[in-house]
Amino acid sequence: MESRQSPIGRPIAQLCSGGRNEFVTKSAAGGVNEVCTMVFLIVKAYLKLIHFDLCLARGNFAVLYDEVRNYPVGKTTPAPGALECICSAVDMACIWYWKEALCLQRSAATSCLLKSNGIFAQMVIGAQQLPFKAHAWVEVDGRVVNDKPYVPEMYAILDRC
């Protein structure tokens, strides 16, 4: 399979192919389906950002929190590289989003997309006292996947959902 670059500089074939990912189908020619998969994931991520932005705009943190906490984990086995592909799709959607995506909405979108693809992900909410700051990030198997790896050391964890 050729090694074309995705819009974010990673080979699409490495990120989005193989396994039983529900969005990827192999073709004899290869390539086209992987591009469609990445575009589809970016659109899904963009729609999730809009959805969670609307929740926050209405001042309805409880709806966002409950949706992320109760989001079902898909029954499919994730494809190799699905985690990186989904995180990259959310990053790309954030780039094209019409305003700055807050860490909370970005993490909620990432967590839900990972869960829908069979990856058990937790959105983590933390805060620090001085100066007061709050932050949200996503962890898979105790590893930060959508932020810097040292983020948990900077914030006291308030909740995982």
Backbone bond lengths (Angstrom), bond angles and torsions (degrees), N, CA, C in turn:
res aa  C-N    CA-C-N  psi(-1)  N-CA   C-N-CA  omega(-1)  CA-C   N-CA-C  phi
1 M - - - 1.451 - - 1.521 107.55 -
2 E 1.344 116.35 136.62 1.453 119.46 -179.36 1.520 111.12 -66.01
3 S 1.306 116.92 160.04 1.460 120.24 -175.39 1.527 110.70 -111.70
4 R 1.342 116.58 63.26 1.464 121.82 175.85 1.508 109.13 -68.42
5 Q 1.320 116.78 158.60 1.458 122.05 179.96 1.522 110.37 -97.55
6 S 1.327 115.82 139.50 1.454 121.13 173.19 1.520 108.25 -75.68
7 P 1.336 118.63 171.42 1.451 120.13 179.39 1.525 113.83 -59.60
8 I 1.306 117.91 -18.20 1.449 119.80 -178.93 1.519 111.94 -105.15
9 G 1.309 116.22 12.73 1.449 119.48 171.79 1.509 116.09 89.00
10 R 1.308 118.64 6.15 1.461 120.69 177.64 1.521 108.77 -106.49
11 P 1.347 117.88 144.57 1.456 118.70 178.02 1.527 110.84 -62.12
12 I 1.326 116.35 124.50 1.463 121.35 -178.35 1.519 110.81 -61.45
13 A 1.325 116.77 -40.46 1.460 119.55 -177.63 1.523 111.60 -60.68
14 Q 1.326 117.84 -33.67 1.460 120.59 179.00 1.518 111.75 -73.68
15 L 1.343 117.32 -34.13 1.456 120.48 -174.18 1.515 113.89 -85.13
16 C 1.307 117.90 -37.74 1.461 120.17 -165.13 1.517 114.59 -122.79
17 S 1.283 119.57 18.68 1.454 118.08 -178.14 1.515 111.34 -120.71
18 G 1.315 114.55 162.82 1.452 121.31 175.49 1.505 113.13 85.26
19 G 1.328 115.57 177.69 1.458 121.42 177.36 1.512 112.87 62.81
20 R 1.328 116.12 -156.41 1.455 121.48 -178.05 1.523 111.78 -115.32
21 N 1.321 116.97 33.81 1.462 120.36 177.76 1.519 107.94 -59.87
22 E 1.337 117.29 128.50 1.453 120.52 -174.39 1.514 113.64 -65.03
23 F 1.337 119.01 -15.75 1.447 120.99 -177.77 1.520 112.77 -95.60
24 V 1.334 118.23 -14.23 1.451 120.83 -172.89 1.516 110.69 -105.43
25 T 1.306 115.39 129.10 1.457 120.74 171.09 1.517 107.36 -127.03
26 K 1.291 116.59 138.27 1.458 120.94 -179.21 1.520 109.22 -84.31
27 S 1.309 115.34 144.69 1.458 120.33 173.46 1.514 107.64 -126.12
28 A 1.325 115.51 161.49 1.454 119.32 -179.94 1.525 110.23 -60.77
29 A 1.338 117.05 -39.05 1.462 120.83 -179.11 1.528 111.12 -74.87
30 G 1.328 116.96 -32.69 1.464 121.32 -179.02 1.524 110.87 68.42
31 G 1.308 116.89 162.48 1.453 121.08 173.80 1.510 115.08 95.66
32 V 1.318 118.55 -59.90 1.460 121.91 -174.35 1.521 111.05 -61.47
33 N 1.315 117.52 -43.56 1.465 120.29 -178.58 1.528 112.16 -64.80
34 E 1.341 116.97 -34.25 1.462 119.23 178.67 1.522 111.06 -67.04
35 V 1.341 117.45 -38.82 1.459 121.16 178.10 1.519 109.51 -65.27
36 C 1.336 117.01 -44.63 1.464 121.30 177.81 1.522 110.62 -60.64
37 T 1.315 116.74 -38.45 1.456 121.47 179.40 1.519 110.65 -62.28
38 M 1.323 116.99 -46.67 1.459 120.34 -178.97 1.524 110.38 -64.85
39 V 1.314 117.93 -42.77 1.463 121.37 178.48 1.526 109.94 -62.14
40 F 1.328 116.64 -43.35 1.464 121.23 179.08 1.535 111.02 -61.09
41 L 1.317 116.90 -42.98 1.468 120.49 178.63 1.529 111.63 -66.00
42 I 1.328 117.34 -38.73 1.462 120.59 178.42 1.525 110.00 -63.77
43 V 1.334 117.17 -42.17 1.470 120.76 178.63 1.523 110.23 -64.39
44 K 1.341 117.21 -43.62 1.470 119.77 177.72 1.530 110.87 -61.23
45 A 1.328 117.10 -41.97 1.457 121.27 179.03 1.528 110.34 -63.91
46 Y 1.316 117.05 -41.59 1.468 121.82 179.30 1.525 110.58 -61.18
47 L 1.339 115.89 -43.19 1.470 120.22 179.14 1.529 111.42 -65.87
48 K 1.315 116.83 -37.61 1.471 120.33 176.51 1.531 110.33 -64.88
49 L 1.335 117.08 -40.48 1.469 119.75 177.42 1.524 110.53 -60.24
50 I 1.330 116.91 -43.09 1.465 120.80 178.05 1.523 110.28 -61.75
51 H 1.329 116.11 -46.95 1.467 121.06 -178.58 1.535 111.24 -57.77
52 F 1.322 116.60 -49.69 1.458 119.63 -177.43 1.525 111.76 -73.32
53 D 1.318 117.26 -28.80 1.466 120.46 174.24 1.529 110.26 -63.78
54 L 1.327 116.67 -41.13 1.467 120.70 177.67 1.532 111.40 -64.36
55 C 1.319 116.72 -39.46 1.475 119.79 176.46 1.518 110.36 -59.43
56 L 1.325 116.75 -46.09 1.458 120.60 -178.10 1.527 111.38 -70.66
57 A 1.338 117.07 -35.73 1.469 120.42 179.04 1.528 110.95 -64.02
58 R 1.319 116.85 -32.15 1.466 121.48 177.68 1.525 111.74 -82.28
59 G 1.320 116.56 0.17 1.460 119.92 -178.52 1.514 112.37 70.14
60 N 1.327 115.47 28.47 1.455 119.84 -173.85 1.523 110.70 -110.57
61 F 1.331 116.03 66.20 1.456 121.19 178.01 1.527 111.43 -60.23
62 A 1.323 117.06 -34.78 1.473 121.10 -177.52 1.532 111.51 -60.12
63 V 1.337 117.39 -38.28 1.465 120.54 179.15 1.526 109.70 -66.26
64 L 1.329 116.82 -45.67 1.464 120.70 178.09 1.520 110.30 -59.50
65 Y 1.317 116.35 -48.40 1.462 121.89 -178.21 1.534 111.23 -59.73
66 D 1.342 116.28 -48.84 1.465 120.23 -179.16 1.519 111.96 -63.83
67 E 1.327 116.41 -38.82 1.466 118.87 -179.41 1.524 111.06 -65.29
68 V 1.325 117.44 -43.45 1.464 120.21 179.29 1.519 110.24 -67.50
69 R 1.328 117.50 -44.35 1.464 121.17 -178.87 1.533 111.63 -61.60
70 N 1.321 116.91 -40.89 1.469 121.24 -174.17 1.521 113.91 -97.74
71 Y 1.333 117.98 6.77 1.460 120.42 -178.68 1.533 108.66 -65.78
72 P 1.329 117.56 127.88 1.465 118.91 -176.25 1.528 112.27 -73.28
73 V 1.314 115.99 143.08 1.460 121.56 174.92 1.524 106.91 -83.46
74 G 1.329 115.92 126.80 1.467 121.09 -179.16 1.511 111.78 -59.16
75 K 1.297 115.67 152.99 1.462 121.00 -177.38 1.525 112.96 -88.32
76 T 1.342 117.33 -6.26 1.458 120.08 -179.97 1.525 110.09 -78.99
77 T 1.318 115.04 151.29 1.454 120.46 174.39 1.520 107.60 -79.12
78 P 1.329 117.99 126.14 1.463 119.13 -177.51 1.525 112.35 -65.32
79 A 1.317 114.66 145.44 1.459 120.54 177.45 1.526 109.57 -70.79
80 P 1.326 117.11 153.03 1.470 118.66 173.26 1.530 108.38 -59.86
81 G 1.302 116.81 131.95 1.456 120.47 179.74 1.510 114.71 84.96
82 A 1.337 118.34 0.13 1.467 121.08 -178.61 1.525 111.08 -62.55
83 L 1.303 117.36 -38.83 1.461 121.50 -179.85 1.528 110.83 -58.04
84 E 1.331 116.57 -50.47 1.458 121.01 -179.56 1.518 111.24 -65.72
85 C 1.320 116.79 -38.34 1.461 121.44 -179.80 1.523 110.88 -63.28
86 I 1.308 117.38 -44.99 1.468 121.65 -179.06 1.527 110.56 -67.71
87 C 1.325 117.72 -43.84 1.468 120.30 177.94 1.526 111.04 -62.18
88 S 1.322 117.10 -38.93 1.462 120.83 177.03 1.522 111.58 -66.21
89 A 1.332 117.00 -37.91 1.468 120.86 178.49 1.531 110.45 -64.55
90 V 1.328 117.21 -41.17 1.473 120.37 177.89 1.525 109.92 -65.86
91 D 1.330 117.23 -41.85 1.468 120.36 177.08 1.526 110.66 -58.83
92 M 1.324 116.92 -44.09 1.468 120.82 179.96 1.526 110.50 -65.79
93 A 1.314 117.55 -41.01 1.465 120.57 178.15 1.529 110.46 -62.56
94 C 1.329 117.26 -37.60 1.470 120.94 177.77 1.523 111.27 -65.27
95 I 1.318 117.16 -35.75 1.464 120.75 178.11 1.521 110.36 -62.66
96 W 1.338 116.79 -40.97 1.464 121.42 -176.13 1.521 113.06 -89.77
97 Y 1.326 117.96 -4.72 1.460 120.78 179.61 1.528 109.03 -66.86
98 W 1.324 117.59 142.86 1.464 121.15 -171.94 1.522 114.43 -70.16
99 K 1.319 117.79 -13.18 1.461 120.66 174.62 1.521 107.76 -142.15
100 E 1.313 115.59 172.26 1.456 118.72 -178.63 1.520 110.06 -65.50
101 A 1.321 116.03 126.75 1.465 120.91 177.31 1.529 108.11 -81.52
102 L 1.306 115.81 124.93 1.463 121.01 179.47 1.527 110.25 -70.90
103 C 1.318 116.10 156.58 1.462 120.31 -178.99 1.529 111.21 -58.99
104 L 1.328 117.27 -34.44 1.460 120.92 -178.41 1.529 111.06 -66.97
105 Q 1.328 117.63 -47.23 1.462 118.74 -179.43 1.524 110.99 -70.79
106 R 1.328 117.85 -36.22 1.465 121.25 178.12 1.528 110.46 -64.34
107 S 1.325 116.28 -42.77 1.466 120.39 -179.43 1.526 111.66 -70.65
108 A 1.326 117.34 -37.43 1.469 120.58 177.09 1.528 110.10 -63.44
109 A 1.326 116.96 -44.41 1.470 120.89 179.13 1.525 110.81 -63.32
110 T 1.328 116.87 -45.32 1.468 120.88 -179.73 1.520 110.71 -62.02
111 S 1.316 116.92 -46.65 1.457 121.46 -178.98 1.530 111.52 -59.65
112 C 1.315 117.08 -46.75 1.470 120.49 -178.78 1.524 111.95 -66.05
113 L 1.323 117.77 -41.09 1.462 120.06 178.62 1.524 111.42 -66.09
114 L 1.326 116.81 -39.92 1.467 119.18 177.31 1.530 110.48 -64.28
115 K 1.326 116.44 -45.05 1.468 119.96 179.26 1.522 111.21 -61.09
116 S 1.332 117.47 -41.97 1.469 119.57 -178.31 1.522 111.97 -64.49
117 N 1.333 117.04 -19.56 1.461 121.64 178.72 1.526 113.08 -102.23
118 G 1.335 116.18 17.82 1.461 119.91 173.34 1.515 115.31 85.34
119 I 1.320 118.14 12.67 1.464 121.60 179.30 1.523 108.00 -106.71
120 F 1.322 116.80 117.76 1.467 119.96 179.89 1.519 108.75 -72.40
121 A 1.317 115.92 109.43 1.461 122.30 -178.19 1.526 109.04 -120.53
122 Q 1.311 115.94 149.18 1.456 120.99 177.14 1.521 109.59 -123.42
123 M 1.333 115.17 129.92 1.453 119.42 170.40 1.522 106.32 -82.91
124 V 1.313 116.06 128.88 1.459 121.78 -177.90 1.525 108.00 -112.72
125 I 1.327 115.50 133.08 1.457 121.39 177.66 1.518 107.38 -115.02
126 G 1.343 115.41 128.02 1.454 120.38 -178.97 1.512 111.29 -134.99
127 A 1.331 115.69 165.59 1.466 121.12 178.83 1.519 109.08 -146.26
128 Q 1.317 114.97 155.32 1.461 120.77 171.35 1.518 107.70 -122.55
129 Q 1.342 115.66 152.00 1.466 120.16 -173.73 1.524 113.74 -80.30
130 L 1.323 116.85 -52.03 1.464 119.79 -175.37 1.518 110.93 -127.18
131 P 1.273 120.52 121.65 1.458 125.06 -16.67 1.520 108.71 -68.52
132 F 1.325 116.42 150.31 1.457 118.73 -176.44 1.518 110.33 -64.17
133 K 1.322 115.13 125.77 1.468 122.69 174.70 1.516 107.31 -147.63
134 A 1.309 115.24 145.34 1.464 120.97 173.41 1.525 107.55 -120.70
135 H 1.319 115.62 153.57 1.469 120.27 -177.16 1.520 108.71 -152.58
136 A 1.326 115.49 155.53 1.467 121.98 176.21 1.521 108.95 -130.89
137 W 1.316 116.03 144.08 1.457 121.79 177.64 1.515 108.36 -151.25
138 V 1.333 117.01 173.49 1.465 122.42 -178.05 1.525 109.07 -117.54
139 E 1.328 114.57 137.34 1.466 120.97 176.06 1.521 110.14 -123.17
140 V 1.316 115.08 142.89 1.462 123.01 172.30 1.520 106.24 -126.38
141 D 1.314 116.52 122.24 1.470 122.10 -177.14 1.531 111.55 53.65
142 G 1.340 116.66 39.71 1.457 121.34 177.25 1.518 114.90 76.93
143 R 1.338 117.47 6.21 1.465 122.23 -178.48 1.523 109.52 -111.36
144 V 1.321 117.92 131.22 1.464 122.26 178.03 1.529 108.38 -68.88
145 V 1.348 116.57 128.70 1.463 119.54 -176.78 1.525 114.26 -114.08
146 N 1.337 118.57 -16.07 1.468 118.61 -177.99 1.524 113.23 -123.83
147 D 1.315 116.65 21.51 1.463 120.80 -179.39 1.524 108.34 -156.80
148 K 1.299 116.23 -172.91 1.464 120.52 178.41 1.532 109.44 -69.47
149 P 1.328 117.32 142.99 1.469 119.83 -175.36 1.527 114.44 -64.53
150 Y 1.328 118.41 -20.84 1.467 120.76 -177.62 1.526 113.09 -91.55
151 V 1.324 119.13 3.92 1.465 122.43 -178.62 1.536 112.63 -54.38
152 P 1.337 120.45 -43.10 1.477 118.92 -179.56 1.529 113.66 -61.38
153 E 1.328 117.54 -22.42 1.462 120.19 178.98 1.527 111.54 -76.30
154 M 1.335 117.25 -20.11 1.466 121.44 -176.34 1.528 112.82 -90.97
155 Y 1.334 116.86 -19.22 1.464 120.89 -173.84 1.516 110.75 -127.82
156 A 1.328 116.17 143.26 1.455 121.01 171.21 1.527 106.42 -79.34
157 I 1.303 117.10 129.32 1.460 121.05 -176.79 1.525 109.73 -75.30
158 L 1.317 115.38 124.59 1.462 121.93 178.73 1.520 111.51 -92.49
159 D 1.341 115.79 -39.72 1.472 119.07 -177.90 1.517 110.87 -162.79
160 R 1.326 114.45 156.85 1.466 123.01 173.38 1.509 106.85 -126.23
161 C 1.313 115.84 131.92 1.468 117.71 177.79 1.518 110.72 -140.19
